[in-house]
Amino acid sequence: MSDKNIKSPSALMKYSSLGVELVVVLCLAAWLGRWLDNKYGVEKGLFTIFLMLFALVGSMYRVIKSLMNEQNKK
């Protein structure tokens, strides 16, 4: 990747932080879902599946919204 493709270091940090945020949110959703499954005795992991899907959709919405805002600034 050449230096011309990187607009600024702050943009690089912004998008790398979005990736880290996605992973952290998914991990927290998985942990909370497993805890709820164990607490309420759900054997099929319904809380885990629901919370991870909800976290994934929410995180992807945030990423897309951030990219759209960045394009509108140009």
C-alpha positions as CSV (number, residue, x, y, z in Angstrom):
1,M,0.0,0.0,0.0
2,S,1.4,3.4,-0.9
3,D,1.4,6.5,1.1
4,K,-1.0,8.1,-1.4
5,N,-3.8,5.7,-0.4
6,I,-3.6,6.8,3.3
7,K,-5.3,10.2,3.7
8,S,-4.1,10.8,7.2
9,P,-3.0,8.9,10.3
10,S,-6.3,9.9,12.0
11,A,-8.4,8.2,9.3
12,L,-6.3,5.1,9.7
13,M,-6.8,5.1,13.5
14,K,-10.5,5.8,13.1
15,Y,-11.1,2.7,10.9
16,S,-8.9,0.5,12.9
17,S,-10.7,1.5,16.0
18,L,-14.0,0.5,14.3
19,G,-12.6,-3.0,13.8
20,V,-11.5,-3.3,17.4
21,E,-14.9,-2.0,18.5
22,L,-16.7,-4.6,16.4
23,V,-14.6,-7.5,18.0
24,V,-15.1,-6.2,21.5
25,V,-18.9,-5.8,21.1
26,L,-19.2,-9.3,19.6
27,C,-17.1,-10.8,22.4
28,L,-19.2,-9.0,25.1
29,A,-22.4,-10.1,23.4
30,A,-21.2,-13.7,23.3
31,W,-20.2,-13.6,27.0
32,L,-23.5,-12.1,28.1
33,G,-25.4,-14.5,25.9
34,R,-23.7,-17.5,27.4
35,W,-24.2,-16.2,30.9
36,L,-27.9,-15.7,30.2
37,D,-28.2,-19.2,28.6
38,N,-26.6,-20.7,31.7
39,K,-28.6,-18.7,34.1
40,Y,-32.0,-19.6,32.5
41,G,-31.1,-23.1,31.4
42,V,-31.4,-22.5,27.7
43,E,-29.6,-25.4,26.0
44,K,-29.6,-24.3,22.4
45,G,-27.9,-21.0,23.1
46,L,-30.7,-18.7,22.0
47,F,-29.6,-15.8,24.0
48,T,-26.1,-16.1,22.6
49,I,-27.3,-16.3,19.0
50,F,-29.7,-13.4,19.4
51,L,-27.3,-11.1,21.2
52,M,-24.5,-11.8,18.8
53,L,-26.7,-11.1,15.8
54,F,-28.0,-7.9,17.4
55,A,-24.4,-6.8,18.2
56,L,-23.3,-7.6,14.6
57,V,-26.2,-5.7,13.0
58,G,-25.6,-2.7,15.4
59,S,-21.9,-2.7,14.7
60,M,-22.2,-2.9,11.0
61,Y,-24.8,-0.1,11.1
62,R,-22.2,2.0,12.9
63,V,-19.5,1.2,10.4
64,I,-21.7,2.0,7.4
65,K,-22.9,5.2,9.0
66,S,-19.3,6.3,9.7
67,L,-18.3,5.5,6.1
68,M,-21.3,7.4,4.7
69,N,-20.5,10.5,6.9
70,E,-16.9,10.4,5.7
71,Q,-18.0,10.3,2.1
72,N,-20.5,13.2,2.7
73,K,-17.6,15.3,4.1
74,K,-15.8,15.1,0.7
